[in-house]
């Protein structure tokens, strides 16, 4: 199936090999420059899911996938950033993984001296430098910071700071890992 978009930009699906309008494909997050069409994404979702609705209503699911892809691909130009991923230093990757998984992140990949963690659309990378390092800091937007913070209180996790509404309209708390990295979690204040 070949198609062209209004702008004439096309992309080749890395799975089926067909060419599609740029709006009909998505770039793979872990493999920049590789794209997948909605049909192949849907096929993969059907193979991986246990949800019957995905198998029963393929047309509705395909429309949902296409609806998600369009705004994503049209909002970014080729020279615009899509996402930023913090790389936090750690002297012990196992200890870092244990800390961040208690905060809801999932270890997705591990390499010698490098760890990848995900929670929803957020991604944290952790590296194990050979030399002394300065701890890092970043901010993670969450759906409800207060709800997340309350869930981290029983049992309490060392390194979780108090939660507060800020004068700039966010509800935030800071998590400080055993290496001193500080990650602020926030959502709009209620």
N, C-alpha and C positions, 0 to 999 in steps of 0.2 A: 504494500500500500504506500504510494508516494503522495506527498502533499507539499504545498508551499504556503507559507503564511503571507499576510499582506505586505510585510517588509521584505519578503523574498528570502529571509534567512531560513536555512534548513539545518537539521542535525541528523546524524545517523544513530539509530538505536544500537547500543553495544550488545544487545541480546539477540534480536532477530535480524539485524543488519539492514533493515529498511530505512529509508529517508523520510523524515517528517518535518512539518513546520516547527520552528523553534518552540512555539507555544504548546505543542503536543508532546514534548519530552521534558524530563527533569534530569538535572545533573546529579550523579551519585555523590553523596556527601563524603564518603571515604575515598573516592576515586575521581578527583577533579578531571574534567575533560572527557569523561565517559557519561553517556546519556542513556536513558531508558524510556521507551514509549509507554503510553498508558496501557496498551494491550498487554505488554510484557510485564509491567508492574502489577496489573490485575492478575495475570496468570501466576506470578510468584506469590501474590497475596493469597490466592485460592489454594495453592499448594501448601502454604505455610500455616494457614489459619484453621482453627477448630470451630469457628463461628459459622453456623449454618446459613445465616443471612447472606454472607458473601457468596456462597455457592448457589443459593436460591434466586437471588435477584441480581444477576450479573450486569444487566443494563443500568440499573440504578447505581450500582457500585462504580461502573465505568464513568457515568456522568459525574459522580462525586469526585473521582480521581481527576478527571479533566477539569472540573471546577477548581480544584485545589492547584493544579499545575498552572492554569492561565494567569492568575494574579501574580504568582511567584515568578514566572518567567518574564512577564511584561513590566515588572517594577524595577528590574535591574538591567542596566546597560552592560556591555562587555567590559567596561573599565571600572565598574562599581563593585564594591565589596559585597559579598553575600553574607558572610558571618565572620566573627572573630572567635578564636578559641584560645583561652589562656593556657599557658604551660607553667605549672607550678613546680618548684624544685622540692625534692625530698631525699633524705638520706636513707630511707627505708621504704621501698615500694609496697611491701606487704602491709606495713603499718598504715601507710597512706590509703591503700585500698580498703582496709578495715574501717578507717575513720569515715571515708566518703561514702561507703556503702551503708553505714549506719544513718547517713543523712539522705538516703534515697537514691544515690547514684548506683549504677550497675557497671561492673567491670566488663568492657566489651572486647578489649584486645590488650595483650601484653607482649612486650619485646624486651630483650636485654636492656635494662636501664630506662624503660619507657612504659607508661601505662595510660590507657584510654578509658574514660568513664563517661557514661551518659545518664541523663535523667530527662525524659521527655525530649524536647528539642535542644536542651543544653548539653554541652560537651566540655569536659575538663580533661586536660592532658597533664600527666605528672612525669617529670624526668628526674633521673638520679645523676646529678652532675658529679664529676670526679673531683672538682675543687670546691672550697668553701663557697657558700651561696648566700644571697640575700633573699629572704622570703618574699613571695609575691602577693598580689591582691587583685581581686576582681569582683564584679557584681553579677548576680544571677536574678533575673526576673522570674517570679513564681506566681501561680494563680492566687494563692492566699498565704502570705508569709506568717500570719498569726496562727493559722491552722497547722502549718508545717512546724513552727516553733513549739506549739503545744504538744505535738506528737513527739518532739525530741526531749520532753521533760520527764517522761516516765518510762524507763529510768532516765535520770538526767545524764547527758553526755558532756564530758569535760570539754571545754573549749567553746561551748555555745553561750554567747552573750545575751544580755537582756534584749527584749523587743520593745520598740518605741515607734510612735508616729512622729514623722519628721515635719519640719516647717515647710518642706517642699512637696508635701502631699503623699509621701510613701510611708508604709509601715515596714520597718527593717529590723533585722538582727544580723550579727556577725558570727560566723563560725571560724574559729582559729584552730588549724590542724596541729599535730604534734611538732611539725617543722616550722611553725610560726606563720604559715600562709593564712591570709585572711580573705574569706569569701563572704561578701554581704549578700543576703537574700532579701528581696523586697517585692512588695505589691502595692497597688493603690490603697491608701488609708481609707477606712470606712467612715 
